[in-house]
Amino acid sequence: MQHPTQSGPTRPGPAKQAPRVGVLVVAYNAAGTLAETLSRLPASFAETVDHVLVCDDASSDDTYEVGLRFQSGSTLPLTVVRHQENLGYGGNQKAGYAWAIEHGLDIVVLLHGDGQYAPERIEDLVAPLANGDADAVFGSRMMERGRALEGGMPMYKFVGNKILTSFQNKLTGLQLTEWHSGYRAYRVDALADLDLASYTDAFDFDTEIILGLHAQGKRIVEVPIPTYYGDEICYVNGMKYAKDVSVDVVKFRMRRMGFGETATAGPDLDAYELKPSEHSSHGVLLRWLSAVAPSRVLDVGCSDGQFAALAGAYGHRVTGVDLVKHEGVAGRVEHFVEADLNAGLPADAGTGYRVVVAGDVLEHVVDPQRLLTDIAGRLADDGEVLVSVPNFGHWYPRARAATGTFDYDQRGPLDHGHVRFFTRKSFERLIAQCGLRIVERETVGSPFDILERGAASDRAARIAGRVAVADRAATRMWPTLFGYQFLYRLERA
């Protein structure tokens, strides 16, 4: 491979090495356009590009032979490969990005061999990446008003592009002008951070790339590009593509809310998100704590201590216990004890507490009866336990079980860290077995306040707010079906 050169610095010091830029040309039945597309790369870019890889995805025409002929008469650092089996649009990109990672490139540009995207503008895509201003750059045909239609984009594609892009932006919180351009450039280290092998081989691969970058907080920049529509054959089934990308963003939004599959197994070592709404489990527990005179409080499963800090604002002196010591927890609790709660409470957690809080912790241990009995033994004579547990009888886990789609989620009643499940009846039986009795009981609904806070627009936030109100009404009417969590104030029987 050739390496780009760069003129020396204007001041003393080591020269900054130019990034190694590669181009991935995906081609399928592009025999009539491939050579012209490659010829349109700017001379200034061709002189500095590290390498160009043409991936012929098992074309039925002579795309591969055209590439080889161009290679023999070109000064471009060019490699042409032909897949023996068609990998699909996404699969072809996966192979190319694996090549970019393996060869230690810094930047890789995706270029289509059918000439639909302007090779003349390739340096516009590379510049923000080379300057360190982005992790991904997308060429957008929709940034300049009216240019897409002027360039020959069919009206039905234009309208579909606008509708889908608006829908995808609203569900993800992004503000892209176009989600459906195939002209893109990436920092290779950003691609290496993504689990590309798990992505689809189909045409919605480009959407999954956006979602993966967004989930990791990568910087996405758009630059305007011209629109070209010629005689190229479109292999995309428009209706299937629209369905696939819509499903992708809905699944993404659901995962952000805690629903959907997770690759993580075993105990959850991440800090739990504080739910400050008065209608949440944390809101109810804090309301109960605010009614107690300042005293010693034990927070079992304290996570990063944000809940304990709010309890401390009421004058309580909080000791926290958890499996790992999260960043910042020491400054939020009076005393922290690191312990595996499957083994019970450690001796140095202390005794004689006026209140012990066990918020969303009993479902994470193998023997909740042992832990709850241990908790009861740490109370002062007038002490009480404040506890919350998820409701496995909620309509969502019921539906997953009834439809045969039961699996663990990132959080919620089917949190991948849960090893025990409770209904209201089974948990209240556990309370009695531990020598405790119920002083007060409340039920909270699904955490739609999270959906409301994460809404992409004021209208979406209003809709989420109305859904939350309806859910709370349903929870009051039928708590065992619509209740998301059960909360209890307990004392010794």
Sequence and secondary structure as in RCSB ss.txt:
>XXXX:A:sequence
MQHPTQSGPTRPGPAKQAPRVGVLVVAYNAAGTLAETLSRLPASFAETVDHVLVCDDASSDDTYEVGLRFQSGST
LPLTVVRHQENLGYGGNQKAGYAWAIEHGLDIVVLLHGDGQYAPERIEDLVAPLANGDADAVFGSRMMERGRALE
GGMPMYKFVGNKILTSFQNKLTGLQLTEWHSGYRAYRVDALADLDLASYTDAFDFDTEIILGLHAQGKRIVEVPI
PTYYGDEICYVNGMKYAKDVSVDVVKFRMRRMGFGETATAGPDLDAYELKPSEHSSHGVLLRWLSAVAPSRVLDV
GCSDGQFAALAGAYGHRVTGVDLVKHEGVAGRVEHFVEADLNAGLPADAGTGYRVVVAGDVLEHVVDPQRLLTDI
AGRLADDGEVLVSVPNFGHWYPRARAATGTFDYDQRGPLDHGHVRFFTRKSFERLIAQCGLRIVERETVGSPFDI
LERGAASDRAARIAGRVAVADRAATRMWPTLFGYQFLYRLERA
>XXXX:A:secstr
         SSSS       EEEEEEESS TTTHHHHHHTS HHHHTT  EEEEEE S SSSHHHHHHHHHHT  
S EEEEE SS  HHHHHHHHHHHHHHHTT SEEEEEETTS S GGGHHHHHHHHHTTS SEEEEESSSSTTHHHH
TT  HHHHHHHHHHHHHHHHHH    S S    EEEEHHHHHTS GGGS SSTTHHHHHHHHHHHTT  EEEEE 
     S      HHHHHHHHHHHHHHHHHHHTT S  S  SS  S       TTSHHHHHHHHHHTS S EEEEE
T TTSHHHHHHHTTT EEEEEESS  TTGGGTSSEEEE  GGG   GGG S EEEEEEES GGGSS HHHHHHHH
HHTEEEEEEEEEEEE TTSHHHHHHHHTT    BSSSTTBTT      HHHHHHHHHHTTEEEEEEEEE   HHH
HHHT SSHHHHHHHHHHHHHHHHHHHH HHHH SEEEEEEEE 
